[in-house]
Amino acid sequence: MSKLVQGIWPALCTPFDDGFDLSPGRAAPLIRYLVDAGSDGFFITGGTGEGRQMSVAERRQMCETVTGDVAGQVPVIFHVGGTTTEDAVALASEAGSLGADAVASVAPVDQPNDLAAAVRHYAAIGRASAVPFYVYWLARDVDGQVTPAQFLEAMDAVPNFAGIKFTDPNFFVFQQLVDLSGGGLNAITGPDEMCVAGFVMGSDGAIGSTYNIMPRMFRRMYEAFCGGRIGEAMALQVQANRVIALLISVGVLAGIKKMLDWRGLPVGPPRPPTAPLTAEGEDRLRAGLAALDFEVE
């Protein structure tokens, strides 16, 4: 069975203007840059895409904008979660007509750590759309009492369930999900700082925030791994992690958006409650990047 997600997918930044209003016209240059850099697809309005800070109408507009700008060059997954089940269902019901190739959702925001509640939420979303459905597994929202086998069994009740975006450092659980699915699960890892480790543990692809600013580095990493050049892939991961550590020190999303602005790809500041980059943070980011002995691309 063909798997939709393979390779390197940026979790696309949502463009705002300086007043925090959605700025759809700013999406096209960023998309063009990332497609030209070899990105294999886009994940939109998730955590990096600030979906929780967007209205249903804004998320709908963002999906329509991205799929229009992408124009079928690569697939797009539309994250509809992080809101009420009713709003997620409404967005999922329109996903196909908006041009999305799949939908995804985190666990219900009002009932985290509860598999039964998650199944009800996921099943309602899966029923609302004919496109594939992906669970967005976040470590903080997982029902820790559930085994990988029990999770996969529970997903039998979710229409169109196709895979999982696993944003959790517990790669033992991830590998069990891959193994127990017999290879049928479209298994995707989320932690950018563990991209190579995810491929070693059986991931088909990776979706991440820093792929907005390091698409070529991660694409080379993926190609090196697939080509059996594990040492090269590991060395690239070390370089990427130096950048990630720097971003963590100043604020990851604010730092990513500022770096895109420096590259002539303005996407505005993050929306509150995420803090913008401070002047001190901007200076530290510039100095840290200048001190690196490799190009961040």
C-alpha angles and dihedrals in degrees: 000000000000115000119219097211118060130141126002122346122179116221089230120235113237110233119233131173122239090274091057094251118140110266107196094176090066093062099073099064092048092048092048091050093050095045090049088051090059103262111168098208145330135255110202138196094009124122095302089041090055093232093159089060093051132085122238089254092052093049090049090050092048092052093049091047095049096045090047092051093044090051094193096305092123134359124268129212114204114211107213099171133092090079138068119311089243093056092044090052091049091053093044092051089060098039096098094047089047089057101254117147094208143354132229138191142188119225116287108289094225095048111038121164092032116109095191091054090046092052091052090049094046094044092053090051093044092052092050096064139037093216122094118280125221127196112226100215112203117185094226093054100045122116097239094198093065122092123219089252092053091048093053091046090052091053089065085082093057114090115228093007105170110159152326137260100213112204099173132101091226097101091166088070090044092053091049090053090052093046098044092049090060090233093302095111116091092227117198129177125218111190105095091198090061100042096126091044089055092054090049089053093052109271119159094207146345132240117196150158099232092054084083089070103023104038095136094048093052092043089054089047091054093046091048091051093047089048093053093250093131096161091055091049091050092050090053090050090054090053093047091049092055088059092044092051089052091050091049089055093057104027120288104229095037089049094049092050091048091051090052089051090053088054093055093259102112115192098163129237124311115269120253135298084042107081121235120238112280122226089251091049091049091052091048092049093050092048094046093050092046090054094057118104094217137056117261103221 
